[in-house]
Amino acid sequence: MAKCSVHVLVKYERLLSTYRPILHPVCVYLRGTCHLHTQAQSNSGLPRIALDYSFVPYHNRFHIQKRNLFRTRKNKDGADEDVHCHTMEDIAERIRSQKVDKIIVMVGAGISTPSGLPDFRTPGTGLYDNVDKYNVASAMDIFDLSYFVKDPRPFFAVAKELWPGKYRPNPIHYFVRLLHEKGVLMKMYTQNIDGFERAAGIPAKMLVEAHGSFASATCTTCGRTYEPRDIEDDILNERIPHCRGHDLAGLGRVQHHCSGIIKPDIVFFGEALPRSFYKYLADFPKSNLLIVMGTSLEVEPFASIAECVTRGTPRLLLNRRTVGTFHLKLSNDVVMEGDLLESIEKLVTAIGWSKDFEELMHRCQKKEPTRE
């Protein structure tokens, strides 16, 4: 197919309220295959979306989406389920009465700030301020793969601050762990790279780390994989970790010499998302409750998968402000604005899990102290 560029003018709120079951699976497909991105507003004042592609693959995942365009929520007996959720109490009642057993949680950086982790952009305290001395033209360059190859120092300055052990998980992370211990967590999809989910005791098999993590690292030259402990000392002492080569023959000595830079398996701009991310195609249609916390729902393609639950599936947003299509107040969408810790406390109380939650937090307080 010849390379072409198509500009589509869409007024979201009007279309999504009527055609949400059709439009969003199509948009997710286009974002994943055509590099869809939002441009500046057009002269008409409407948001402009550009589809710039040279080839649109015939992909099975689109057909998976298409099969769910008009699927409604089913109960455990296979019949259409008439769900009415208008408040947080309605959501809590469904959890308490065991009407939901496949909860998917989507989270962003907002759930980590109560742990004391600095955000990226706050003047004076933001992580991006730590790299001013490197004269980075744009803060976004820190996570740009081509810039990393030229100068990895800004990234490793941020990596030192984010390295697991300096900060600890907070009650929001432990709430997700409690969902797992209660047997109702289906999967947790996270944009975060801080590793708090693992530190909170959520099993790796329950996590989809859409933007990678520090749980593994890879040489950018030869592809050799490393454990976090292999590069921790270098990162904490502000040294660039380099590959130490391979013992290809198993002779106890290096057979293949390499001095490439070892990069934690964080997804940079210019890199593909991990294959595990695309499990959403199978996970979301099965879910009977979606909880979204601490995210702006602006970074694609992560943001769009919030639309991939079946029609009628309740969605709960816990956030400082309303984001994404939650603005449209669609059926079975519930929004709790405000402080996340307070919202979690209210939700746990409404479900009736306060005692269990306190016991879980008490067990977690016995963990080793954080790294200074």
KOLFI-500439 format. One line per field, with one value per residue (C-alpha): residue number from 0; x, y, z. Coordinates in Angstrom, 3 decimals, decimal comma. Example, Ala and Ser with C-alpha at 12.3 -4.5 7.8 and 13.67 -1.06 7.14 Angstrom:
# KOLFI-500439
num	0; 1
u	12,300; 13,670
v	-4,500; -1,060
w	7,800; 7,140
This chain:
# KOLFI-500439
num	0; 1; 2; 3; 4; 5; 6; 7; 8; 9; 10; 11; 12; 13; 14; 15; 16; 17; 18; 19; 20; 21; 22; 23; 24; 25; 26; 27; 28; 29; 30; 31; 32; 33; 34; 35; 36; 37; 38; 39; 40; 41; 42; 43; 44; 45; 46; 47; 48; 49; 50; 51; 52; 53; 54; 55; 56; 57; 58; 59; 60; 61; 62; 63; 64; 65; 66; 67; 68; 69; 70; 71; 72; 73; 74; 75; 76; 77; 78; 79; 80; 81; 82; 83; 84; 85; 86; 87; 88; 89; 90; 91; 92; 93; 94; 95; 96; 97; 98; 99; 100; 101; 102; 103; 104; 105; 106; 107; 108; 109; 110; 111; 112; 113; 114; 115; 116; 117; 118; 119; 120; 121; 122; 123; 124; 125; 126; 127; 128; 129; 130; 131; 132; 133; 134; 135; 136; 137; 138; 139; 140; 141; 142; 143; 144; 145; 146; 147; 148; 149; 150; 151; 152; 153; 154; 155; 156; 157; 158; 159; 160; 161; 162; 163; 164; 165; 166; 167; 168; 169; 170; 171; 172; 173; 174; 175; 176; 177; 178; 179; 180; 181; 182; 183; 184; 185; 186; 187; 188; 189; 190; 191; 192; 193; 194; 195; 196; 197; 198; 199; 200; 201; 202; 203; 204; 205; 206; 207; 208; 209; 210; 211; 212; 213; 214; 215; 216; 217; 218; 219; 220; 221; 222; 223; 224; 225; 226; 227; 228; 229; 230; 231; 232; 233; 234; 235; 236; 237; 238; 239; 240; 241; 242; 243; 244; 245; 246; 247; 248; 249; 250; 251; 252; 253; 254; 255; 256; 257; 258; 259; 260; 261; 262; 263; 264; 265; 266; 267; 268; 269; 270; 271; 272; 273; 274; 275; 276; 277; 278; 279; 280; 281; 282; 283; 284; 285; 286; 287; 288; 289; 290; 291; 292; 293; 294; 295; 296; 297; 298; 299; 300; 301; 302; 303; 304; 305; 306; 307; 308; 309; 310; 311; 312; 313; 314; 315; 316; 317; 318; 319; 320; 321; 322; 323; 324; 325; 326; 327; 328; 329; 330; 331; 332; 333; 334; 335; 336; 337; 338; 339; 340; 341; 342; 343; 344; 345; 346; 347; 348; 349; 350; 351; 352; 353; 354; 355; 356; 357; 358; 359; 360; 361; 362; 363; 364; 365; 366; 367; 368; 369; 370; 371
u	0,000; 1,403; 2,243; -0,556; -1,692; -5,309; -6,544; -9,767; -11,634; -13,524; -15,649; -15,180; -17,946; -20,720; -19,478; -18,318; -21,582; -23,431; -20,870; -18,515; -18,905; -17,793; -15,465; -13,031; -12,040; -11,418; -9,374; -7,339; -6,622; -5,596; -3,409; -1,618; -1,063; -1,158; 0,736; -2,312; -1,483; -3,281; -2,061; -2,767; -6,352; -7,456; -8,799; -12,301; -11,397; -11,875; -9,128; -7,216; -6,089; -3,462; -3,178; 0,215; 0,951; 2,647; 1,070; -1,915; -1,513; -4,343; -4,230; -6,206; -6,537; -8,948; -11,285; -11,061; -12,180; -14,909; -16,448; -16,959; -18,490; -22,026; -21,362; -23,105; -22,099; -23,089; -23,757; -22,264; -25,175; -24,469; -27,544; -27,425; -26,748; -28,658; -26,046; -26,787; -23,862; -24,232; -22,214; -19,167; -21,525; -22,998; -19,507; -18,671; -21,883; -21,025; -17,581; -18,965; -21,680; -19,139; -20,865; -17,459; -14,511; -12,462; -11,316; -8,801; -6,902; -5,269; -2,874; -0,563; 1,990; -0,643; -0,719; 3,013; 3,229; 1,834; 4,974; 7,065; 8,327; 8,956; 7,020; 8,807; 7,906; 7,469; 9,975; 12,702; 11,763; 10,812; 13,026; 13,722; 15,462; 18,116; 19,383; 19,750; 23,519; 23,562; 22,017; 19,285; 17,382; 14,070; 13,139; 11,535; 15,003; 15,800; 13,586; 14,436; 16,359; 18,436; 19,457; 20,293; 22,774; 24,484; 24,455; 23,007; 23,959; 20,631; 18,658; 20,872; 20,585; 16,815; 17,227; 19,190; 16,256; 13,709; 15,734; 13,651; 14,350; 14,525; 10,761; 8,070; 4,600; 1,621; -1,940; -3,070; -0,669; -1,672; -5,345; -4,575; -2,707; -5,785; -7,888; -5,459; -5,582; -9,380; -9,212; -10,947; -7,978; -7,720; -4,784; -3,110; -2,020; 0,482; 2,268; 4,698; 8,334; 8,994; 8,372; 6,030; 3,562; 6,128; 7,378; 3,801; 3,714; 1,561; 2,778; 4,530; 2,011; -0,739; 1,145; 1,319; 4,047; 3,190; 6,263; 8,677; 10,428; 13,783; 13,195; 15,553; 18,127; 19,646; 22,894; 22,073; 24,848; 24,827; 21,450; 22,747; 20,259; 21,127; 19,487; 18,920; 21,611; 24,165; 23,844; 22,556; 25,955; 26,845; 23,558; 23,560; 27,136; 26,393; 28,383; 27,254; 26,846; 28,649; 28,327; 30,896; 30,643; 29,569; 30,850; 29,395; 31,061; 30,441; 34,167; 34,132; 35,804; 34,574; 34,516; 32,707; 33,871; 31,380; 31,361; 27,891; 25,720; 23,320; 19,882; 17,114; 14,151; 12,233; 10,284; 11,751; 10,287; 11,159; 10,777; 7,852; 5,687; 6,231; 4,243; 2,475; 0,678; -1,423; -2,947; -5,575; -7,243; -8,168; -8,326; -10,596; -13,593; -13,609; -13,446; -16,564; -15,133; -12,482; -10,820; -8,724; -6,494; -3,959; -3,653; -4,382; -5,419; -3,463; -0,521; -1,315; -1,916; -2,373; -5,195; -7,403; -7,581; -9,870; -12,535; -12,080; -14,287; -17,605; -20,666; -22,303; -19,183; -18,860; -15,832; -14,634; -12,267; -10,323; -8,417; -7,814; -9,814; -12,063; -10,174; -10,751; -14,252; -15,313; -16,207; -19,144; -20,811; -21,611; -23,717; -22,094; -19,190; -18,520; -16,072; -14,532; -12,538; -10,133; -7,252; -6,508; -5,674; -8,971; -10,871; -9,244; -10,132; -13,774; -13,929; -12,362; -14,799; -17,790; -16,771; -16,348; -12,673; -11,313; -10,098; -8,460; -6,826; -5,416; -3,999; -2,360; -0,803; 0,443; 2,167; 3,783; 5,209; 7,486; 9,431; 13,037; 13,684; 14,080; 17,406; 18,634
v	0,000; 3,381; 5,688; 8,128; 10,564; 10,888; 13,663; 12,965; 15,682; 14,215; 15,905; 13,291; 13,971; 13,816; 10,642; 8,688; 9,047; 7,389; 5,162; 4,228; 0,430; 0,798; 3,781; 2,919; -0,586; 0,853; 3,740; 1,348; -0,717; 2,365; 3,655; 0,335; -0,020; 3,428; 5,494; 7,637; 10,799; 13,973; 17,098; 20,739; 21,858; 22,592; 25,933; 24,688; 24,330; 20,560; 18,166; 16,789; 13,192; 12,167; 8,647; 8,379; 4,905; 2,994; -0,347; -1,452; -5,118; -7,585; -8,340; -10,883; -8,521; -6,341; -9,289; -9,983; -6,397; -6,681; -9,701; -7,540; -4,466; -5,294; -7,827; -7,031; -8,039; -11,630; -13,017; -16,278; -18,230; -16,799; -14,547; -10,817; -9,008; -5,863; -3,741; -0,354; 1,393; 5,084; 5,575; 4,235; 2,412; 0,529; -0,605; -1,580; -3,599; -5,604; -6,423; -7,235; -9,511; -11,292; -10,240; -9,316; -11,680; -10,414; -6,910; -5,152; -2,216; 0,468; 2,882; 5,792; 7,920; 9,475; 6,399; 6,712; 10,332; 9,519; 7,390; 10,564; 9,807; 13,118; 13,703; 14,637; 18,257; 20,178; 23,091; 22,646; 19,140; 17,331; 14,538; 16,479; 19,143; 16,550; 16,584; 20,338; 20,022; 17,851; 20,617; 18,401; 20,279; 18,690; 16,700; 14,135; 13,345; 11,488; 8,635; 8,915; 5,912; 7,833; 10,403; 7,617; 6,158; 9,547; 10,440; 8,016; 10,139; 12,036; 8,792; 7,185; 10,303; 9,793; 6,017; 6,545; 8,470; 5,895; 2,795; 0,374; 0,516; 4,232; 4,627; 2,236; 1,345; 3,131; 2,009; 2,362; -0,387; -2,544; -2,141; -3,827; -6,548; -7,017; -7,466; -10,204; -11,875; -11,818; -13,630; -10,933; -9,310; -10,426; -8,223; -4,921; -2,762; -0,096; 2,743; 3,101; 2,056; 2,505; -1,145; -0,377; -2,994; -5,780; -4,330; -4,411; -8,159; -8,270; -11,329; -10,665; -12,880; -10,443; -7,425; -5,932; -3,282; -1,396; 0,848; -1,737; -1,843; -2,106; -5,810; -6,715; -5,066; -5,689; -4,781; -2,379; -3,840; -7,640; -8,208; -10,028; -9,895; -8,884; -8,994; -5,719; -6,655; -6,755; -3,037; -1,660; -0,651; 1,236; 3,135; 4,110; 5,358; 7,343; 5,108; 3,948; 0,144; -1,655; -5,174; -7,709; -10,056; -13,685; -17,061; -18,632; -22,007; -22,289; -22,505; -20,093; -17,292; -14,579; -15,763; -12,800; -9,363; -6,511; -3,122; -1,968; 0,066; -1,946; -0,358; -1,286; -2,682; 0,596; 1,355; 4,414; 6,536; 4,673; 1,245; -1,152; -1,894; -5,318; -8,136; -8,700; -5,368; -6,833; -9,316; -6,611; -7,991; -11,132; -9,707; -6,682; -8,399; -10,897; -8,277; -7,447; -4,336; -1,841; 0,406; 3,312; 5,239; 8,054; 8,545; 11,321; 8,786; 10,793; 8,541; 6,187; 3,366; 2,790; 5,333; 3,687; 0,262; 1,719; 1,596; -2,117; -3,574; -4,882; -2,670; -2,409; -3,265; -0,863; 1,446; 3,250; 6,232; 7,303; 10,440; 14,055; 15,072; 13,498; 12,274; 10,510; 9,443; 9,540; 13,163; 11,819; 10,192; 7,050; 4,247; 2,459; 4,918; 6,120; 8,919; 9,719; 12,949; 14,016; 12,639; 9,041; 7,864; 9,201; 7,616; 4,234; 4,453; 5,198; 2,348; -0,191; 0,870; 0,616; -2,898; -3,932; -4,812; -2,319; -4,984; -7,064; -3,956; -2,925; -6,415; -6,339; -2,948; -4,177; -7,145; -4,842; -2,567; -5,429; -5,186; -4,048; -0,299; 1,594; 2,500; 5,945
w	0,000; -0,963; 1,882; 2,542; 5,141; 6,222; 8,455; 10,275; 12,135; 15,080; 17,692; 20,387; 22,847; 20,254; 18,602; 21,623; 23,498; 20,608; 18,932; 21,756; 21,246; 17,625; 17,538; 20,309; 19,234; 15,771; 17,212; 19,355; 16,267; 14,292; 17,115; 17,249; 13,500; 11,920; 14,514; 15,222; 17,097; 18,094; 16,368; 17,057; 16,570; 13,056; 11,884; 12,640; 16,315; 16,323; 17,429; 14,474; 14,327; 11,810; 10,472; 8,841; 7,606; 4,826; 5,576; 7,622; 8,555; 8,503; 12,207; 14,189; 17,142; 15,171; 14,770; 18,490; 19,034; 16,405; 18,122; 21,210; 19,561; 20,641; 23,384; 26,635; 30,138; 30,981; 34,425; 35,694; 34,147; 30,694; 30,551; 29,844; 33,107; 33,939; 35,752; 37,270; 38,968; 39,710; 42,900; 44,678; 47,053; 44,077; 43,059; 46,648; 46,954; 43,826; 45,241; 48,693; 47,287; 45,051; 41,849; 40,425; 40,387; 37,447; 38,346; 36,123; 37,624; 35,459; 37,183; 36,418; 38,251; 40,526; 42,760; 43,528; 44,666; 48,178; 48,640; 48,429; 44,939; 43,147; 39,964; 36,778; 36,150; 39,439; 39,414; 41,994; 43,074; 39,864; 38,554; 35,385; 37,497; 38,374; 34,790; 34,256; 34,531; 31,413; 29,265; 27,883; 25,186; 26,163; 29,238; 26,939; 25,560; 28,770; 27,613; 23,936; 22,638; 20,085; 22,732; 25,200; 22,728; 22,446; 26,141; 28,722; 31,745; 32,104; 32,130; 34,756; 36,929; 36,933; 37,314; 40,533; 42,009; 40,842; 41,729; 43,839; 47,568; 48,254; 48,518; 49,681; 48,404; 49,920; 50,805; 47,184; 46,113; 49,044; 48,150; 44,822; 46,690; 48,879; 45,742; 44,749; 48,163; 48,021; 44,680; 42,619; 40,850; 37,240; 36,195; 37,012; 34,087; 35,129; 33,374; 36,268; 36,226; 39,961; 40,876; 43,771; 42,566; 42,943; 46,245; 47,563; 46,986; 43,872; 41,915; 38,621; 36,810; 37,817; 36,424; 32,966; 33,123; 29,964; 30,105; 31,482; 34,841; 36,600; 37,207; 34,366; 32,106; 28,692; 26,949; 24,135; 21,973; 22,311; 23,965; 27,037; 29,901; 33,455; 36,856; 38,753; 41,292; 38,464; 37,768; 41,073; 42,431; 39,249; 39,135; 42,812; 42,498; 39,344; 37,009; 33,596; 33,687; 30,871; 29,548; 30,727; 27,768; 27,418; 28,454; 25,315; 25,763; 29,496; 30,200; 33,107; 31,185; 28,821; 25,217; 23,684; 24,738; 24,786; 26,477; 25,468; 27,837; 29,986; 29,967; 32,415; 30,511; 30,550; 27,377; 25,673; 22,919; 19,753; 21,373; 21,086; 24,099; 25,679; 24,112; 27,430; 26,986; 24,200; 26,610; 27,067; 23,936; 25,850; 29,395; 29,063; 27,414; 30,315; 33,050; 35,077; 36,762; 35,666; 38,263; 36,935; 39,350; 39,232; 35,483; 33,004; 30,328; 27,774; 26,907; 24,052; 23,476; 27,232; 27,491; 24,877; 26,474; 29,147; 26,419; 25,719; 28,412; 27,144; 27,002; 30,413; 32,411; 35,375; 35,376; 38,511; 38,271; 41,375; 40,453; 41,376; 38,317; 35,723; 32,662; 29,356; 28,390; 32,033; 31,197; 29,191; 32,220; 30,272; 31,710; 34,693; 34,863; 38,423; 39,263; 42,657; 42,451; 45,160; 47,181; 46,228; 49,742; 51,040; 48,149; 48,791; 52,483; 51,629; 49,128; 51,530; 54,260; 51,925; 50,853; 54,487; 54,252; 56,803; 59,249; 56,518; 55,090; 58,475; 59,021; 55,585; 56,266; 59,656; 58,009; 55,474; 58,174; 59,251; 56,001; 55,927; 56,085; 52,836; 51,257; 52,208
